Amino acid sequence: MISTMVDTAGLAHGSQTSLREANRAHILDAIKKFGVITQVELADATGLSAGTVSVIVKELLEAGIVNTTPTSRSGRRAINVTLARRLGIVAGVHIGRRDLRVCLASPAGEILIKQHLPLAKDHRSDTVLDRIALFISDMLNHIGASREEILGTGVALDAPIDRTTSMVCSPGLMRGWDQIAIGPALERRLDCDVVVENGTNVGALAECRMGAGFGADPVIYLSVSHGIGAGIVYEGKLFRGFSGIAGEIGHVSYDDQGPICYCGNRGCLEAVTGTSSMLESLKLTHGNLSLADLTERATGGDIACRRVIEDATRHIGLALAGLCNLIDPQRVVVGGDIARLGDLFLDPLRAATSRFTLPGSTPTIEIVPGELGVECELVGAVCLALESIRLPGNLEGVVFHDAS
């Protein structure tokens, strides 16, 4: 961490003012990033002294920009700092391949209200965007808030996103969403700023901010559901790659003579071992199963379901090992529907990954289940919105005391 503290002795008044504004901006950025953070943690996150943090937090509190509440950490008294509720609210959206989740959250990241809707396999993007706007309008009415109070909206879509256009950057990965500028389309419906990101990436963000990845770096978030993907957090930030497709291990070619994948390539990991492949292999003996049926029967002891999952997990572990050899993560966090199987999925994944990774300073890679469950990407969308909202960095209209 690079310290932001500067000795103010001898600085001209204008320079001191600029420095204080910069320090306030650092503190506000940290509060937006973590939602809830103690003053001690703020000092560590920003590199500022405890005294400087205390003075600035007091100023922000008096200005109504933050709220503070007493708490305790490791038996010691501490002060939690959050953005003030009066500033407004944010919206979070997760558009999955088979379901839609929408929520409103406080500036502290607390989800105030949420909605969930299953989606048809070939759902229409315009219908989904209209439904999001309707959900948000209904939820605003329910909590007695207005649309003007929305500071920003974060959207997680289960496909890689070109952040300059907010379009899916790899055609075919999310059927019905190609060539749709999602951000502008939703901004027109909501009349607020919208930021769009790959769902697996925001899942990684959520688990690192407030879940099983907290305190570790680098972190790989592996999501195994209807699709297979990985999000990478390096030095506290999402690693997206040049065009936004970093971590798409589901589309690593696993068998160049394998089945055609919906992305257009042959033998992708997702096509060979994804949930559609697993369910297809069970049709003869089990009929048409859903992913929920598969996990329920495997948990209940169905030998065939367990075997299909174990076989697929070995392949996924091999792909994960390759990614681990490249990234050298401190921790791998596993989420998605299949992660609900717990050690039934995690144990063979750990074994396969351990077998194919290069031995390092630690005997095995730490592979843990995610803590945020089915709403991980929704929580990540809220984190995305909070980090992207434009609070007044110079706190326009707020008068501070000149406390050097």
C-alpha positions, 0 to 999 in steps of 0.5 A: 500500500502506498501511503497518502500521508504528506507532511503539511509543514511549510505548505502554502494555504492553497496547498494545504486546502488541496491536500485536505480535499485529496485526503477527504476524497481518499476516505470517501473512496474507501467508504464507498469501496467497503460500505462499512469500515472502522476508522482504524481500517480507514487509516490502514486503507488510505495510509493516513494517520489516525488523527487525520482520519478522525478529523475528516470523519468528524467533518463529514459527519457534521456535513451529513455525508457519513454516519458513525456508530459504535462497534467492537473489533477483537474486544476493542471499541471502534467506530464504524463509518458509512455513507449517510442514508440521506445521500440516497440509495443504489440499485443492484441488478443481476441478469443471469441466464435463467433468472433476474434479481433486482434490489435497492440498497443503502449507501452502506451496502445494506439491501433494503428490498429485493425482487426475483424472477425466473427467466425463460431460456431464450428471454428477450433483452428488451422485456427484461430491461422493462421488467427491471425498470418496473421492479425498481419503480415498485420497490421505490414505492414500497420503501417510500423513496423517489427515483431521484434518490437513486445515486446509481445502478450496478448491473451484473450480466452473465457474459463478458462486457466491453466497458466502453460500449456496455455490450457483450464483447463475445457474441453468442455467450448470452443469447439475445443480448448481442449488440445491446448497449445495456448501460444506455438502454437501462439509463433511459428507463431509470434516468440514472447512471448505470455501470455494467460488468461481467457477473462472475467479475462482480461475484469476485468483487462481492466475495472479496469485499464482504465474503470468503475472499476478504483479506486475501490477494490475489483471489480467483472466484470460480462460478459453476452454474449453468455456465463456468467462469472465473473472476480475478481480483489482483491488488484489490481490483478486478482484473478484466484483461484487455477486452474484458474476457479475462477468466473465461475458463468455461471457453478454454478449448478442452477437446479440439474434437469435442462438441460445438459450444454455443460460443462457436468453438469446439470442445470448450470446457463448458460444452464438455463438462457444463451442467447441460452436458451433465444433465444430458448424460443422465437423460437415459436413466433419469429423464429430464432433470433440472440443475436443482434436481441434479444437486438434490439427488446427488446430495441425497446419495444418487450414485449416477448423479454423484458420478457425473458431478465427480467426472465433471469436477475433475475436468474443471479442476484441471482448467482451474489448475492452469489458471492457478499456475498463471495467477498464483492466487492466495485463495480460490472462492467457489460459488454458483449453483453447484457449490451448494453441494459443498464438499461433494463438489469441493473435495474432488475439485481440491484433489484435481487442482492440487494434482495439476498445479505447480508446487509452491510455497504452500502445499495446497491451494486454499479452495473455499466455498463462497459465503454470499450464496445465490445473491453473490452477484447481486451483492456484487452489483451493489458494490459496483454501483457504490464504487461508481457513484459520483459523490462530490469529491470536493463536497460541493456545497459543503462548508468545512472548518479549516482544520489543518 
